[in-house]
């Protein structure tokens, strides 16, 4: 499995687990909806940017290998 698929997948699974653990605190009112869902959205955006970066690096690596 490629690094650009494996790492973001593992991070997304980790985020889902952490969001599940934090959900009761959200329901109790300890976290506001903006904080809870905003943090999830921010983390997903960062994971998406990481995946784009990893894909670009893999493509550049393949291009360099083919040009040799």
Secondary structure, DSSP 8 states (H G I E B T S, - for coil): --HHHHHHHHHHHHHHHHHHHHHHHHHTTSS-HHHHHHHHHHHHHHHHHHHHHHHHHHHHHHHHHHH-
